[in-house]
Amino acid sequence: MWTLVTSSARSAPERAERAEQEGWDGVGVTDSQSLAGDAWVALTAAAARTTAIKLGTAVTNPVTRHPAITAAAAASVAVIAGERVAVGIGRGDSALAHLGRAPVPVDVLERYVRALRTYLAGDEVPFDDLGFHEAMAPSAEVLGLAGAPIGSRLTWRQAGDPSVPVEVAASGPKVIAAAARSADRVLLAVGADVTRLRWGIDVARQACADAGRDPSSLRIGAFLNVVAHPDVAVARRLARGSLTSVARFSVMHGEVRGPVTDDQRAVFGAVHRAYDANRHTQAGTAQSEVMSDEFVDGYAVVGPAGACVDRLEEIAELGVDKVVVIGVSPGSDREDARVADETMAAGVLAAR
C-alpha cells in the first residue's frame, strides 16, 4: 500500500515521515514540474527523513527527462535509501499538458523503458538505441576527438549498488502489453472495477507469454482511488476530483478501452468532454460532477473502513501486489479530509 503525494520539497519529506509512522509501505511522488516541484529533489529529502518506507515516482514521463538522467537520479537516491527506491513511469499527462504536449506514443515509451532499465542494470546503451533529447545536439564526431565514448552508461555505478525496479503505469491494451514486455511491474490505471482489473491482468500476462517471458513472474500493481470515511456520501465527494484524472486515462483519446457497461461508457465520454487540465485532480470541478454515484462506487473504493478493506482484499486476490492509493482530492473540506485520513490509517492500513 503506497500513498501518493505531490513532489513538493516543502511538504513531501514531512508527508513521507508521517506516512512511515502511519504504516504505509511506500510513498509515490508525482512528477509534474509546473504543478509542484522536482520529483527527485522531493524524494531525496524524503529519503533523508525516513528509514524504512519505500520511495518512488508515481509517475515520471519520457519527455521531460532523458533516460540517462532518470537512471542517474534514481540510482543516486538509492545510494541514500538503499533498496527502497522504484521508478514509476507513464506516457505523460499533466507534466506534458503544461508544455502544450500530449502523451508520447507507446513505442517511444517502451524504447525509453528498455534504455532506462539498461542504465539501471549498469550496462551500456548503444548510441543507436537512444534518439531522445540528445538528438538535438550534433554528433560528437564533429569535434575530432582522439578518444570518445562508444556507448552510454552510468560509469559511476558500483557493483553491489541497490537495484531499482522500473514500473509502468498503463490504461490501454497497447501500453499494458508494452509494460508487460519491458518493465518490472505493470501498474494498472483502469479503476477499481474487478472486471476491468481482471481484463488488464489478462492482457499483461498474454503479452508476457507472447514475448517469451514467464507470465507468473510478472508483477502487477494498480493505481486506485481509495477514500475511507464513515459516511459513504462524504467519501464519494472527497474522491471525485482525483477520480476524474484516473477515469480520463481510460478515455484519453475519446474512446474507452477495456470492458465497460453502457452507463460507464456514457460517464467516460462526459468526463472526456468536460475535462479542464487547469483544474487537474481538484475537488468541485465540472468534470467531477458528471460522474454518477454508481460510477464512483464501482471505479473507486469509497465508504466505511470495513467496506474498503473488503474491496481491497478482493482486488489483491486477483494477483495485485502493490496499490498506489490516490486519496482525498485537493481542495476538499479540511475536516472531512482529516476524518478520511484518520479512517484510512486506523481502519484500513491497520487491518492488513
JOBEL-V629399 format. One line per field, one symbol per residue. phi: phi as a letter, one per 20 degrees, with the letter a starting at -180 (. if undefined). psi: psi as a letter, one per 30 degrees, with the letter a starting at -180 (. if undefined). burial: b if it has 9 or more other ideal C-beta (glycine too) atoms within 8 Angstrom, else e. A space follows every 50 residues. Layout:
phi->???
psi->???
burial->???
//
This chain:
phi->.dddcfeeffdgffffffffffofebcddfccgedcceffffffffffec ccffcaebcebfeecfgffffffffffffedmfedcddccfocfgegedm cdgfffffgfffffffffgfeneeeggfeemdffffefffffemffbbgd bdbefefdgnfgfcfdcdfbdefffgfffffddebedfccneffffffff ffffffffffenefgfefeccbecfccebgdfffggffegffffffffgf cgdncfdnfbefffgffgfffgfefdffcgmffmefffeeefgffgfeec dcpggfffffffffffffofdbceeeeffgnfgffffffffffffeddff ef
psi->jklkllhkfefeeeeeeeeeefglflkkklijeffcakefeeeeeeeffl ffklklkilalfefkkeeeeeeeeeeefeefbgfkljkkafkceeeeggg llllleeeeeeeeeeeeeeffglkjkefgchbffffllkffffhlfklkf lkljffklkflkljlkkkkkeleeeeeeeeeflfkkjkigafkeeeeeee eeeeeeeeefggljeffkkklkkkjjjkkfjeeeeeeffeeeeeeeefef hegfkkklklleeeeeeeeeeeffkjffhkfllgleefffkleeeeeefl jlaleeeeeeeeeeeeffgjgkkjkjbkkkglkeeeeeeeeeeeeefeef f.
burial->bbbbbbbbbeebbebbbebbeeebebbbbbbbbebbbebbbbbbbbbebb eebbbbbbbbbbbbbebbebbbbbbbbbebbeebbbbbbbbbbbbbbbbe eebbebebbbbbbbbbbbbbebeebeeebbebeeeeeeeeeeeeeeeeee ebbbeeeeeebbebebbbbbbbeebbbbbbbbbebbbbbbbbbbebbbbb bebbbbbbbeeebebeebbbbbbbbbbbbeebebbbbbbbbbbbbbbbbb bbeeebebebeebbbebbbbbbebbeeeebbbbebebbebbeeebbbbbb bbbbbebbbebbebbeebebebbbbbbbbbebeeebbebbbebbbebbbe ee
//
